[in-house]
Amino acid sequence: MIEALEERTEFTVDEVFTPSSPAISCYVPRDRKTNDKVVNALNTRGKQIVVYGHTGSGKTTLLLNKLNEVYDNHVTSNCMKTTTVDGLLLDAFSQICHFFESERSITERSGRDLFIETTFKEIKAGIKLAASSDTSTKLTRLVPPQLNAQNLAKLLGSKGLCWVIEDFHKVEESEKQKLSQIMKIFMDCGSEYPYVKIIALGAVHTARQVVEYDDEMRNRVSEIEIQLMSEQEILEIIITGEKRLNIEFTSGIKK
């Protein structure tokens, strides 16, 4: 990603300065301690992750850029107040579909691969059945029984994916407790799929306000706080933007 950006010679302003979306072309690494903590957590087998900090601190930007160093791809689900864990499971599975359907080969498959494919087909059929049960008077989407946390972890793990859940602090407390149990299941699946994990992001003061997990999981969940950017880090963004756009700001404008 970085090498490709360096090869480009032209950028638009909205690509470089992105106050309302994650920075890619004008990404500036955070302090080494924070960067290392994120990468180490991503590389630790079975470790689940909770990233928290103030809105605008750069949580998503940092995570997306570091994910590229460890994973080829990932699944992202977004939350609002009405979001439920069941809804998140459905959303994650829907996004996994194209990872399976885009790959067709005649190579010999192992028993585990055949099991994964069979599980995928069963869940996909259940999703279609649930979708067809929606009515115009009451829109209700039921989660197929096959789409449980364990099967989701296996499906993600078989494709080398991790699951990013944005703004999980917005959901109800009962749903936070449910995600805690799902994290436990993902940890247990780590022995078979080392890098399958959940990364929950939330704009709050502590990791426990994002996910209500048990004390027994404390050492198996990496709590990463992202501080607001320093003046020097913000200045680095402006300087990088100058290079991308081939312009120069006066010191007064920078300040």
Helices and strands as residue ranges (DSSP letters): H 2-7, H 13-16, H 32-43, E 48-52, H 59-70, E 74-78, H 85-101, H 111-132, H 149-158, E 162-166, G 168-170, H 173-188, G 189-191, E 198-202, G 207-209, G 215-220, E 221-225, H 231-245, H 251-254
